[in-house]
Amino acid sequence: MTGGSALNAPSRAVGDASAGRGLANLRGTGRSVLMLAGWREARWLMRSPLVLGGLAVSVWLVWLNNRIRPGDFPEPATIFWWAADVNVVACLLPTTGGALLAAQLAAGRSRRDGMEHLYRTYPASAATRSGAHLLSLAGPLILAVVFIVAAVAWVAAQPAIGQPRWWVLAAGLLLVALGGVLGTALGSWLRHPMTGILVALALGLIEIDLVLTYSNPIHLAGGIEWLFPWVDTAGVLTALPGLTVPYPPPAHLAELAGLIALAGVAALWPVAASRRAVATIAVAALAITGWSGWDQVQGVSTKTQAAMASQVILPGSVQRCQLIDGVRYCYYPAFAPLARQWADAVDGVLARVPGAARTALTVRQVWDGNFFVPPLLAPTGLTSNGGGAPSKLATTVSNFQGALSKDPRLIIGSSMPPVYTDANWGTGSTLGAAQLALAISAAEWATGLPTTGRAVSYNYAIPGGGSTSGTAVLACVPVGQARAAIAAWLAAGATPAARSAFVSSAAPGAVVSTQVGRDWVATVQLAGSGPSVGLNATVQAVALARRMLRLPARQVESVLARRWESWLRPAATTAELASALAVPLPRQPVARPSLPYTRGSATYGIYTPPTQTCG
């Protein structure tokens, strides 16, 4: 590993007298440093198996952590640039470790090989050689630049929401530079190869502990975690709508720059001609590092947290709205590209709704991510996986998000009933499920069915012993109502992909028994978009909708248009709709009661309190 160095190759220097005379003429000049560092030493670092191995691991991590995998449970991950750019920087940590090890080996080569006396006869001073080692770190930095550009292009092709922040990505270059300079400093003082290995291992274990948020043995107290902002310690960034992002703060760039300067001072100190100048640099670097570290340890200010909370509970104050085909779509700015994708599903529903009902519809994006977790919410102790007592802001946001599925008047300016969507949107094989969910909510709005439920508190004594209690949000069931089949038909026919998803979701395995009043009814739960409770329809209504899909669309539209308002009344029955369409009325299976029971010491089943018929 030492044979490829241009700086420490005595056979070349001794064997080439003319090169020695040329270096002597340039001794003490900046050109000498450039020649000695040059491309030979930089290219040696670029070709080092340690650097290239670290880079290969970095490439693998970017691929592993930023690929969309349709079909994964519960849904494909949505890539947000305000989290992905931090992730790209985090993936540079193996490259940083490789640069640290290679630089430590290069800087400690002369002492490790016992050739210090020979190097003293060279025309270049020890300070020049140390400076050359520092300048040779341009090699790993070039590789890091190529890595960042390629990673950004690949993540953008996924696609990703938002825009990468280049000042965040710049922290990745400083991170690699810090690893190289630290390795050079270690090599200047400690020549044994195990020194770099042990330091890299210790730093790696710290990072692993921070990454494994829920299973790590130690949680850093207070705001200390903010000193490591290249790690999204608890998925905080992915739980934000991208307007106010708490970290990594700009102060982290200053922290890295200060640490680089301190490591550089340590590398040059043994050979420095002017210790006073080097000490001055060290004091300035220490001041910058200390200030930036103190600033980050303070954590996220209450003002910033309040802004983050406000963006969730008052979406209308920060969202942009766009009118597409008469429908108003309101979204967080970074999600503007999704508005037209939402419109495909909504237009597919409204195109078959008689009249101009679409003019009153607003599709609003809401946020249900929980970002008030450590380190925003301080852990109760060093070994605690849970957070401390929730703050007022955390409680307010949680209450608001819980009310989205049960309070139709929660957000001013939304349609009635509200049609919500959220941060996730399907891609590939999951696009149909996403389109169907939004189409169901739009169809419920069009047919007058509620998209929200009602909160019910219960305390149920389990037969055989024990009890269960809690609060549930229940969706009403349009038992025997024609509008349930109409809503399912509108949603299923919105797009070809939604139709396929509907056929799958309406399979027999999805049938459940629901208690409506005192009766038990066989139902199929069709999920709505966002926090919507979805359409809880009878098996008969869903089966009738599937038969309607087999008929020519114009035939169904003609039947519905003749008495549209009448079909939307709760009194209009599925039997009447089937008769008007001239199709057999599907059978409604008899539902068996589904209640929890005890057998021995075990309890089986989950209790759901009775719901009611949609009015």
Helices and strands as residue ranges (DSSP letters): H 10-15, H 17-25, H 30-46, H 49-65, H 81-90, H 93-107, H 109-112, H 116-120, H 126-135, H 138-156, H 166-189, H 193-211, G 224-227, G 237-239, H 251-268, G 269-271, H 275-297, H 302-313, G 315-317, E 320-324, E 327-331, G 333-338, H 339-350, G 357-360, E 362-365, H 392-403, E 419-421, G 428-430, H 431-447, E 454-461, E 467-474, H 482-492, H 496-505, G 508-510, E 511-516, E 519-526, E 535-538, H 539-550, H 553-562, H 564-567, H 574-581, E 597-599, E 602-604
